[in-house]
């Protein structure tokens, strides 16, 4: 791992996004609570939070961090122009006061929340896909702010 001991603690934040593409019927089942494994979005939210907290155990060169905030949110999207597909956009926001950034934690939260949606819905839609997992904003540290979409 990189030695960050000499760096000052600063407020750091990272926001990541991704999508789970699915059939419109699958999106409706999720919203109606009609899947056999239970409340898909509640379970995916908890999974994303848990994953962010354990990123250092999954990604070998990540530092264990004391996270001060983890948020995982879902926005349903109707994408009629994409072959009749629908999606949930996932947004993961992570903050800390520390010596290194939280980009990997935000990305991990989004990815695992998406994988959880797939796992809970695969019984009705094996064609779902997780895509466009990316960092959209980071702030703090020596390199300062960065935004992209």
TIVO-2410 file (N, C-alpha, C; in nm, 3 decimals):
# residues 149
REC num residu      c1      c2      c3 atome chaine
REC   1      X   0.084  -0.119   0.000     N      A
REC   1      X   0.000   0.000   0.000    CA      A
REC   1      X   0.088   0.124   0.000     C      A
REC   2      X   0.030   0.231  -0.048     N      A
REC   2      X   0.100   0.360  -0.047    CA      A
REC   2      X   0.101   0.415   0.096     C      A
REC   3      X   0.213   0.470   0.138     N      A
REC   3      X   0.224   0.530   0.271    CA      A
REC   3      X   0.156   0.667   0.270     C      A
REC   4      X   0.049   0.682   0.345     N      A
REC   4      X  -0.024   0.810   0.351    CA      A
REC   4      X  -0.008   0.876   0.489     C      A
REC   5      X   0.081   0.823   0.571     N      A
REC   5      X   0.097   0.872   0.707    CA      A
REC   5      X   0.134   1.019   0.717     C      A
REC   6      X   0.204   1.072   0.620     N      A
REC   6      X   0.249   1.211   0.623    CA      A
REC   6      X   0.142   1.310   0.575     C      A
REC   7      X   0.033   1.259   0.517     N      A
REC   7      X  -0.069   1.346   0.461    CA      A
REC   7      X  -0.162   1.398   0.571     C      A
REC   8      X  -0.210   1.522   0.555     N      A
REC   8      X  -0.306   1.574   0.655    CA      A
REC   8      X  -0.445   1.513   0.636     C      A
REC   9      X  -0.520   1.505   0.743     N      A
REC   9      X  -0.660   1.463   0.734    CA      A
REC   9      X  -0.739   1.576   0.669     C      A
REC  10      X  -0.821   1.541   0.571     N      A
REC  10      X  -0.913   1.637   0.510    CA      A
REC  10      X  -1.048   1.570   0.491     C      A
REC  11      X  -1.150   1.652   0.476     N      A
REC  11      X  -1.284   1.602   0.445    CA      A
REC  11      X  -1.282   1.550   0.302     C      A
REC  12      X  -1.326   1.427   0.282     N      A
REC  12      X  -1.325   1.366   0.149    CA      A
REC  12      X  -1.461   1.308   0.119     C      A
REC  13      X  -1.499   1.318  -0.008     N      A
REC  13      X  -1.627   1.264  -0.053    CA      A
REC  13      X  -1.609   1.207  -0.193     C      A
REC  14      X  -1.679   1.099  -0.220     N      A
REC  14      X  -1.683   1.043  -0.355    CA      A
REC  14      X  -1.826   1.002  -0.386     C      A
REC  15      X  -1.866   1.025  -0.511     N      A
REC  15      X  -1.999   0.984  -0.559    CA      A
REC  15      X  -1.978   0.900  -0.683     C      A
REC  16      X  -2.038   0.782  -0.682     N      A
REC  16      X  -2.032   0.691  -0.797    CA      A
REC  16      X  -2.174   0.659  -0.841     C      A
REC  17      X  -2.185   0.621  -0.967     N      A
REC  17      X  -2.316   0.583  -1.023    CA      A
REC  17      X  -2.300   0.458  -1.108     C      A
REC  18      X  -2.411   0.392  -1.130     N      A
REC  18      X  -2.419   0.277  -1.219    CA      A
REC  18      X  -2.565   0.247  -1.246     C      A
REC  19      X  -2.589   0.156  -1.340     N      A
REC  19      X  -2.727   0.119  -1.374    CA      A
REC  19      X  -2.741  -0.032  -1.379     C      A
REC  20      X  -2.860  -0.077  -1.341     N      A
REC  20      X  -2.900  -0.215  -1.367    CA      A
REC  20      X  -3.010  -0.208  -1.471     C      A
REC  21      X  -2.979  -0.255  -1.592     N      A
REC  21      X  -3.075  -0.256  -1.701    CA      A
REC  21      X  -3.163  -0.380  -1.686     C      A
REC  22      X  -3.292  -0.366  -1.717     N      A
REC  22      X  -3.386  -0.477  -1.699    CA      A
REC  22      X  -3.509  -0.456  -1.785     C      A
REC  23      X  -3.593  -0.556  -1.789     N      A
REC  23      X  -3.721  -0.544  -1.857    CA      A
REC  23      X  -3.814  -0.454  -1.775     C      A
REC  24      X  -3.902  -0.378  -1.840     N      A
REC  24      X  -3.995  -0.292  -1.765    CA      A
REC  24      X  -4.079  -0.371  -1.664     C      A
REC  25      X  -4.111  -0.495  -1.696     N      A
REC  25      X  -4.190  -0.577  -1.604    CA      A
REC  25      X  -4.112  -0.606  -1.475     C      A
REC  26      X  -3.982  -0.622  -1.488     N      A
REC  26      X  -3.899  -0.647  -1.370    CA      A
REC  26      X  -3.896  -0.524  -1.281     C      A
REC  27      X  -3.880  -0.407  -1.342     N      A
REC  27      X  -3.882  -0.282  -1.265    CA      A
REC  27      X  -4.014  -0.270  -1.190     C      A
REC  28      X  -4.125  -0.301  -1.257     N      A
REC  28      X  -4.257  -0.293  -1.192    CA      A
REC  28      X  -4.267  -0.391  -1.075     C      A
REC  29      X  -4.217  -0.512  -1.092     N      A
REC  29      X  -4.220  -0.610  -0.983    CA      A
REC  29      X  -4.140  -0.562  -0.862     C      A
REC  30      X  -4.024  -0.500  -0.888     N      A
REC  30      X  -3.943  -0.447  -0.778    CA      A
REC  30      X  -4.021  -0.339  -0.704     C      A
REC  31      X  -4.082  -0.248  -0.779     N      A
REC  31      X  -4.155  -0.137  -0.717    CA      A
REC  31      X  -4.278  -0.185  -0.641     C      A
REC  32      X  -4.340  -0.293  -0.687     N      A
REC  32      X  -4.460  -0.347  -0.623    CA      A
REC  32      X  -4.428  -0.442  -0.508     C      A
REC  33      X  -4.301  -0.478  -0.492     N      A
REC  33      X  -4.264  -0.575  -0.389    CA      A
REC  33      X  -4.308  -0.715  -0.422     C      A
REC  34      X  -4.310  -0.748  -0.553     N      A
REC  34      X  -4.364  -0.875  -0.597    CA      A
REC  34      X  -4.262  -0.983  -0.626     C      A
REC  35      X  -4.145  -0.976  -0.567     N      A
REC  35      X  -4.044  -1.079  -0.591    CA      A
REC  35      X  -4.028  -1.169  -0.469     C      A
REC  36      X  -4.000  -1.298  -0.490     N      A
REC  36      X  -4.000  -1.393  -0.379    CA      A
REC  36      X  -3.892  -1.369  -0.272     C      A
REC  37      X  -3.781  -1.304  -0.307     N      A
REC  37      X  -3.674  -1.284  -0.208    CA      A
REC  37      X  -3.697  -1.162  -0.119     C      A
REC  38      X  -3.805  -1.085  -0.143     N      A
REC  38      X  -3.837  -0.975  -0.054    CA      A
REC  38      X  -3.814  -0.838  -0.116     C      A
REC  39      X  -3.793  -0.739  -0.031     N      A
REC  39      X  -3.778  -0.598  -0.070    CA      A
REC  39      X  -3.641  -0.578  -0.134     C      A
REC  40      X  -3.638  -0.579  -0.266     N      A
REC  40      X  -3.513  -0.576  -0.342    CA      A
REC  40      X  -3.430  -0.452  -0.310     C      A
REC  41      X  -3.490  -0.336  -0.312     N      A
REC  41      X  -3.413  -0.213  -0.293    CA      A
REC  41      X  -3.362  -0.198  -0.150     C      A
REC  42      X  -3.438  -0.241  -0.052     N      A
REC  42      X  -3.391  -0.234   0.087    CA      A
REC  42      X  -3.270  -0.325   0.107     C      A
REC  43      X  -3.277  -0.446   0.053     N      A
REC  43      X  -3.166  -0.540   0.066    CA      A
REC  43      X  -3.044  -0.488  -0.011     C      A
REC  44      X  -3.065  -0.436  -0.132     N      A
REC  44      X  -2.954  -0.383  -0.213    CA      A
REC  44      X  -2.889  -0.263  -0.145     C      A
REC  45      X  -2.969  -0.181  -0.078     N      A
REC  45      X  -2.913  -0.067  -0.006    CA      A
REC  45      X  -2.822  -0.113   0.108     C      A
REC  46      X  -2.868  -0.209   0.185     N      A
REC  46      X  -2.786  -0.262   0.294    CA      A
REC  46      X  -2.660  -0.328   0.238     C      A
REC  47      X  -2.673  -0.401   0.130     N      A
REC  47      X  -2.557  -0.466   0.069    CA      A
REC  47      X  -2.453  -0.363   0.023     C      A
REC  48      X  -2.499  -0.253  -0.037     N      A
REC  48      X  -2.408  -0.148  -0.080    CA      A
REC  48      X  -2.335  -0.084   0.036     C      A
REC  49      X  -2.406  -0.059   0.145     N      A
REC  49      X  -2.344   0.000   0.264    CA      A
REC  49      X  -2.241  -0.097   0.322     C      A
REC  50      X  -2.278  -0.223   0.334     N      A
REC  50      X  -2.185  -0.322   0.389    CA      A
REC  50      X  -2.061  -0.335   0.301     C      A
REC  51      X  -2.079  -0.332   0.170     N      A
REC  51      X  -1.966  -0.346   0.078    CA      A
REC  51      X  -1.870  -0.228   0.089     C      A
REC  52      X  -1.924  -0.107   0.101     N      A
REC  52      X  -1.837   0.011   0.116    CA      A
REC  52      X  -1.751  -0.003   0.240     C      A
REC  53      X  -1.809  -0.052   0.349     N      A
REC  53      X  -1.736  -0.067   0.474    CA      A
REC  53      X  -1.627  -0.172   0.465     C      A
REC  54      X  -1.638  -0.266   0.370     N      A
REC  54      X  -1.543  -0.377   0.360    CA      A
REC  54      X  -1.456  -0.369   0.235     C      A
REC  55      X  -1.453  -0.254   0.170     N      A
REC  55      X  -1.377  -0.241   0.045    CA      A
REC  55      X  -1.232  -0.282   0.063     C      A
REC  56      X  -1.172  -0.245   0.174     N      A
REC  56      X  -1.031  -0.278   0.196    CA      A
REC  56      X  -1.007  -0.429   0.203     C      A
REC  57      X  -1.112  -0.508   0.230     N      A
REC  57      X  -1.099  -0.653   0.232    CA      A
REC  57      X  -1.112  -0.713   0.092     C      A
REC  58      X  -1.169  -0.637   0.001     N      A
REC  58      X  -1.195  -0.687  -0.135    CA      A
REC  58      X  -1.093  -0.638  -0.237     C      A
REC  59      X  -1.045  -0.516  -0.221     N      A
REC  59      X  -0.951  -0.456  -0.316    CA      A
REC  59      X  -0.816  -0.450  -0.243     C      A
REC  60      X  -0.718  -0.527  -0.288     N      A
REC  60      X  -0.597  -0.551  -0.211    CA      A
REC  60      X  -0.519  -0.427  -0.164     C      A
REC  61      X  -0.510  -0.322  -0.241     N      A
REC  61      X  -0.425  -0.209  -0.202    CA      A
REC  61      X  -0.502  -0.094  -0.137     C      A
REC  62      X  -0.629  -0.115  -0.103     N      A
REC  62      X  -0.707  -0.011  -0.036    CA      A
REC  62      X  -0.678  -0.009   0.113     C      A
REC  63      X  -0.675   0.112   0.169     N      A
REC  63      X  -0.657   0.129   0.312    CA      A
REC  63      X  -0.791   0.108   0.384     C      A
REC  64      X  -0.790   0.050   0.503     N      A
REC  64      X  -0.913   0.049   0.584    CA      A
REC  64      X  -0.941   0.192   0.631     C      A
REC  65      X  -1.064   0.236   0.615     N      A
REC  65      X  -1.098   0.375   0.645    CA      A
REC  65      X  -1.213   0.382   0.745     C      A
REC  66      X  -1.214   0.488   0.825     N      A
REC  66      X  -1.327   0.518   0.912    CA      A
REC  66      X  -1.423   0.605   0.831     C      A
REC  67      X  -1.528   0.546   0.782     N      A
REC  67      X  -1.624   0.617   0.697    CA      A
REC  67      X  -1.724   0.690   0.785     C      A
REC  68      X  -1.751   0.815   0.751     N      A
REC  68      X  -1.845   0.895   0.830    CA      A
REC  68      X  -1.985   0.898   0.769     C      A
REC  69      X  -1.997   0.860   0.641     N      A
REC  69      X  -2.128   0.856   0.576    CA      A
REC  69      X  -2.121   0.760   0.457     C      A
REC  70      X  -2.225   0.678   0.444     N      A
REC  70      X  -2.243   0.594   0.326    CA      A
REC  70      X  -2.389   0.604   0.288     C      A
REC  71      X  -2.415   0.649   0.166     N      A
REC  71      X  -2.551   0.655   0.116    CA      A
REC  71      X  -2.563   0.578  -0.014     C      A
REC  72      X  -2.670   0.500  -0.028     N      A
REC  72      X  -2.698   0.427  -0.151    CA      A
REC  72      X  -2.843   0.456  -0.187     C      A
REC  73      X  -2.862   0.515  -0.306     N      A
REC  73      X  -2.996   0.555  -0.350    CA      A
REC  73      X  -3.026   0.496  -0.486     C      A
REC  74      X  -3.155   0.479  -0.516     N      A
REC  74      X  -3.201   0.418  -0.640    CA      A
REC  74      X  -3.302   0.510  -0.708     C      A
REC  75      X  -3.286   0.524  -0.838     N      A
REC  75      X  -3.380   0.604  -0.918    CA      A
REC  75      X  -3.429   0.516  -1.033     C      A
REC  76      X  -3.560   0.489  -1.042     N      A
REC  76      X  -3.610   0.411  -1.154    CA      A
REC  76      X  -3.606   0.494  -1.283     C      A
REC  77      X  -3.570   0.429  -1.393     N      A
REC  77      X  -3.563   0.495  -1.524    CA      A
REC  77      X  -3.640   0.414  -1.626     C      A
REC  78      X  -3.726   0.479  -1.699     N      A
REC  78      X  -3.794   0.418  -1.813    CA      A
REC  78      X  -3.715   0.456  -1.937     C      A
REC  79      X  -3.661   0.358  -2.005     N      A
REC  79      X  -3.574   0.384  -2.120    CA      A
REC  79      X  -3.637   0.329  -2.247     C      A
REC  80      X  -3.748   0.385  -2.288     N      A
REC  80      X  -3.820   0.337  -2.405    CA      A
REC  80      X  -3.737   0.340  -2.532     C      A
REC  81      X  -3.635   0.427  -2.539     N      A
REC  81      X  -3.553   0.437  -2.660    CA      A
REC  81      X  -3.443   0.332  -2.664     C      A
REC  82      X  -3.435   0.244  -2.566     N      A
REC  82      X  -3.330   0.142  -2.561    CA      A
REC  82      X  -3.392   0.002  -2.568     C      A
REC  83      X  -3.470  -0.021  -2.673     N      A
REC  83      X  -3.529  -0.153  -2.691    CA      A
REC  83      X  -3.633  -0.188  -2.588     C      A
REC  84      X  -3.699  -0.086  -2.529     N      A
REC  84      X  -3.803  -0.112  -2.431    CA      A
REC  84      X  -3.750  -0.150  -2.294     C      A
REC  85      X  -3.622  -0.124  -2.267     N      A
REC  85      X  -3.566  -0.158  -2.137    CA      A
REC  85      X  -3.594  -0.050  -2.035     C      A
REC  86      X  -3.586  -0.089  -1.910     N      A
REC  86      X  -3.595   0.003  -1.797    CA      A
REC  86      X  -3.468  -0.017  -1.714     C      A
REC  87      X  -3.451   0.063  -1.611     N      A
REC  87      X  -3.331   0.051  -1.529    CA      A
REC  87      X  -3.355   0.113  -1.392     C      A
REC  88      X  -3.268   0.075  -1.299     N      A
REC  88      X  -3.251   0.150  -1.176    CA      A
REC  88      X  -3.113   0.211  -1.184     C      A
REC  89      X  -3.107   0.344  -1.168     N      A
REC  89      X  -2.977   0.409  -1.153    CA      A
REC  89      X  -2.944   0.406  -1.006     C      A
REC  90      X  -2.821   0.365  -0.976     N      A
REC  90      X  -2.774   0.354  -0.838    CA      A
REC  90      X  -2.673   0.465  -0.814     C      A
REC  91      X  -2.688   0.537  -0.704     N      A
REC  91      X  -2.592   0.640  -0.665    CA      A
REC  91      X  -2.537   0.605  -0.528     C      A
REC  92      X  -2.405   0.598  -0.520     N      A
REC  92      X  -2.337   0.572  -0.393    CA      A
REC  92      X  -2.257   0.694  -0.352     C      A
REC  93      X  -2.276   0.741  -0.231     N      A
REC  93      X  -2.204   0.857  -0.178    CA      A
REC  93      X  -2.133   0.814  -0.050     C      A
REC  94      X  -2.004   0.842  -0.044     N      A
REC  94      X  -1.925   0.803   0.073    CA      A
REC  94      X  -1.841   0.923   0.118     C      A
REC  95      X  -1.835   0.943   0.250     N      A
REC  95      X  -1.753   1.051   0.307    CA      A
REC  95      X  -1.667   0.999   0.421     C      A
REC  96      X  -1.555   1.069   0.440     N      A
REC  96      X  -1.467   1.043   0.553    CA      A
REC  96      X  -1.387   1.169   0.583     C      A
REC  97      X  -1.328   1.172   0.699     N      A
REC  97      X  -1.227   1.271   0.733    CA      A
REC  97      X  -1.099   1.188   0.747     C      A
REC  98      X  -1.010   1.202   0.650     N      A
REC  98      X  -0.894   1.115   0.654    CA      A
REC  98      X  -0.783   1.155   0.559     C      A
REC  99      X  -0.688   1.063   0.544     N      A
REC  99      X  -0.567   1.087   0.467    CA      A
REC  99      X  -0.574   1.036   0.324     C      A
REC 100      X  -0.678   0.961   0.290     N      A
REC 100      X  -0.691   0.907   0.155    CA      A
REC 100      X  -0.838   0.907   0.115     C      A
REC 101      X  -0.861   0.905  -0.015     N      A
REC 101      X  -0.996   0.922  -0.068    CA      A
REC 101      X  -1.084   0.799  -0.056     C      A
REC 102      X  -1.211   0.818  -0.091     N      A
REC 102      X  -1.312   0.714  -0.076    CA      A
REC 102      X  -1.376   0.675  -0.210     C      A
REC 103      X  -1.302   0.697  -0.318     N      A
REC 103      X  -1.355   0.662  -0.450    CA      A
REC 103      X  -1.386   0.513  -0.461     C      A
REC 104      X  -1.295   0.429  -0.414     N      A
REC 104      X  -1.316   0.285  -0.425    CA      A
REC 104      X  -1.435   0.239  -0.342     C      A
REC 105      X  -1.456   0.302  -0.229     N      A
REC 105      X  -1.570   0.265  -0.145    CA      A
REC 105      X  -1.702   0.300  -0.213     C      A
REC 106      X  -1.709   0.416  -0.277     N      A
REC 106      X  -1.831   0.454  -0.348    CA      A
REC 106      X  -1.857   0.362  -0.467     C      A
REC 107      X  -1.752   0.331  -0.543     N      A
REC 107      X  -1.766   0.240  -0.658    CA      A
REC 107      X  -1.808   0.100  -0.612     C      A
REC 108      X  -1.751   0.053  -0.503     N      A
REC 108      X  -1.785  -0.080  -0.452    CA      A
REC 108      X  -1.930  -0.083  -0.404     C      A
REC 109      X  -1.976   0.022  -0.339     N      A
REC 109      X  -2.115   0.028  -0.294    CA      A
REC 109      X  -2.210   0.015  -0.412     C      A
REC 110      X  -2.184   0.087  -0.520     N      A
REC 110      X  -2.270   0.082  -0.638    CA      A
REC 110      X  -2.267  -0.056  -0.701     C      A
REC 111      X  -2.148  -0.112  -0.719     N      A
REC 111      X  -2.135  -0.242  -0.785    CA      A
REC 111      X  -2.207  -0.352  -0.706     C      A
REC 112      X  -2.188  -0.355  -0.575     N      A
REC 112      X  -2.250  -0.461  -0.496    CA      A
REC 112      X  -2.401  -0.441  -0.483     C      A
REC 113      X  -2.447  -0.318  -0.476     N      A
REC 113      X  -2.592  -0.293  -0.477    CA      A
REC 113      X  -2.652  -0.345  -0.609     C      A
REC 114      X  -2.584  -0.319  -0.720     N      A
REC 114      X  -2.631  -0.368  -0.850    CA      A
REC 114      X  -2.631  -0.519  -0.858     C      A
REC 115      X  -2.526  -0.582  -0.809     N      A
REC 115      X  -2.520  -0.728  -0.809    CA      A
REC 115      X  -2.631  -0.787  -0.722     C      A
REC 116      X  -2.665  -0.719  -0.614     N      A
REC 116      X  -2.772  -0.766  -0.527    CA      A
REC 116      X  -2.907  -0.759  -0.597     C      A
REC 117      X  -2.930  -0.650  -0.671     N      A
REC 117      X  -3.053  -0.641  -0.749    CA      A
REC 117      X  -3.059  -0.757  -0.848     C      A
REC 118      X  -2.949  -0.784  -0.916     N      A
REC 118      X  -2.947  -0.896  -1.011    CA      A
REC 118      X  -2.981  -1.026  -0.940     C      A
REC 119      X  -2.914  -1.052  -0.829     N      A
REC 119      X  -2.935  -1.177  -0.756    CA      A
REC 119      X  -3.081  -1.195  -0.714     C      A
REC 120      X  -3.141  -1.088  -0.667     N      A
REC 120      X  -3.278  -1.098  -0.616    CA      A
REC 120      X  -3.383  -1.106  -0.726     C      A
REC 121      X  -3.345  -1.066  -0.850     N      A
REC 121      X  -3.443  -1.061  -0.959    CA      A
REC 121      X  -3.416  -1.160  -1.071     C      A
REC 122      X  -3.306  -1.234  -1.063     N      A
REC 122      X  -3.269  -1.323  -1.174    CA      A
REC 122      X  -3.374  -1.429  -1.203     C      A
REC 123      X  -3.457  -1.461  -1.105     N      A
REC 123      X  -3.561  -1.561  -1.125    CA      A
REC 123      X  -3.662  -1.516  -1.232     C      A
REC 124      X  -3.679  -1.385  -1.250     N      A
REC 124      X  -3.774  -1.335  -1.349    CA      A
REC 124      X  -3.708  -1.269  -1.470     C      A
REC 125      X  -3.577  -1.238  -1.462     N      A
REC 125      X  -3.512  -1.164  -1.571    CA      A
REC 125      X  -3.361  -1.191  -1.572     C      A
REC 126      X  -3.322  -1.300  -1.637     N      A
REC 126      X  -3.179  -1.334  -1.643    CA      A
REC 126      X  -3.101  -1.243  -1.737     C      A
REC 127      X  -3.170  -1.164  -1.817     N      A
REC 127      X  -3.104  -1.074  -1.911    CA      A
REC 127      X  -3.064  -0.939  -1.854     C      A
REC 128      X  -3.084  -0.919  -1.725     N      A
REC 128      X  -3.043  -0.792  -1.663    CA      A
REC 128      X  -2.894  -0.774  -1.680     C      A
REC 129      X  -2.850  -0.648  -1.679     N      A
REC 129      X  -2.705  -0.623  -1.684    CA      A
REC 129      X  -2.670  -0.499  -1.602     C      A
REC 130      X  -2.557  -0.510  -1.535     N      A
REC 130      X  -2.501  -0.400  -1.457    CA      A
REC 130      X  -2.406  -0.327  -1.550     C      A
REC 131      X  -2.422  -0.197  -1.563     N      A
REC 131      X  -2.336  -0.124  -1.656    CA      A
REC 131      X  -2.309   0.018  -1.608     C      A
REC 132      X  -2.211   0.078  -1.672     N      A
REC 132      X  -2.176   0.219  -1.651    CA      A
REC 132      X  -2.143   0.252  -1.506     C      A
REC 133      X  -2.078   0.161  -1.436     N      A
REC 133      X  -2.033   0.192  -1.299    CA      A
REC 133      X  -1.913   0.284  -1.312     C      A
REC 134      X  -1.925   0.404  -1.253     N      A
REC 134      X  -1.821   0.505  -1.273    CA      A
REC 134      X  -1.822   0.606  -1.159     C      A
REC 135      X  -1.707   0.669  -1.140     N      A
REC 135      X  -1.696   0.780  -1.047    CA      A
REC 135      X  -1.749   0.905  -1.115     C      A
REC 136      X  -1.835   0.981  -1.046     N      A
REC 136      X  -1.887   1.104  -1.105    CA      A
REC 136      X  -1.841   1.228  -1.031     C      A
REC 137      X  -1.791   1.210  -0.907     N      A
REC 137      X  -1.742   1.326  -0.832    CA      A
REC 137      X  -1.653   1.280  -0.718     C      A
REC 138      X  -1.548   1.356  -0.694     N      A
REC 138      X  -1.467   1.336  -0.573    CA      A
REC 138      X  -1.420   1.472  -0.527     C      A
REC 139      X  -1.407   1.486  -0.395     N      A
REC 139      X  -1.356   1.610  -0.339    CA      A
REC 139      X  -1.267   1.578  -0.222     C      A
REC 140      X  -1.177   1.674  -0.193     N      A
REC 140      X  -1.087   1.661  -0.081    CA      A
REC 140      X  -0.949   1.615  -0.123     C      A
REC 141      X  -0.857   1.629  -0.030     N      A
REC 141      X  -0.721   1.585  -0.054    CA      A
REC 141      X  -0.640   1.682  -0.138     C      A
REC 142      X  -0.517   1.645  -0.163     N      A
REC 142      X  -0.423   1.729  -0.236    CA      A
REC 142      X  -0.470   1.759  -0.378     C      A
REC 143      X  -0.532   1.661  -0.442     N      A
REC 143      X  -0.575   1.682  -0.581    CA      A
REC 143      X  -0.705   1.761  -0.593     C      A
REC 144      X  -0.773   1.786  -0.483     N      A
REC 144      X  -0.893   1.870  -0.484    CA      A
REC 144      X  -1.014   1.803  -0.544     C      A
REC 145      X  -1.097   1.884  -0.608     N      A
REC 145      X  -1.224   1.836  -0.662    CA      A
REC 145      X  -1.208   1.785  -0.805     C      A
REC 146      X  -1.291   1.687  -0.838     N      A
REC 146      X  -1.299   1.635  -0.975    CA      A
REC 146      X  -1.443   1.594  -1.000     C      A
REC 147      X  -1.496   1.629  -1.116     N      A
REC 147      X  -1.630   1.587  -1.156    CA      A
REC 147      X  -1.628   1.545  -1.301     C      A
REC 148      X  -1.703   1.443  -1.329     N      A
REC 148      X  -1.720   1.394  -1.466    CA      A
REC 148      X  -1.849   1.316  -1.473     C      A
REC 149      X  -1.903   1.300  -1.588     N      A
REC 149      X  -2.029   1.223  -1.599    CA      A
REC 149      X  -2.027   1.141  -1.724     C      A
***
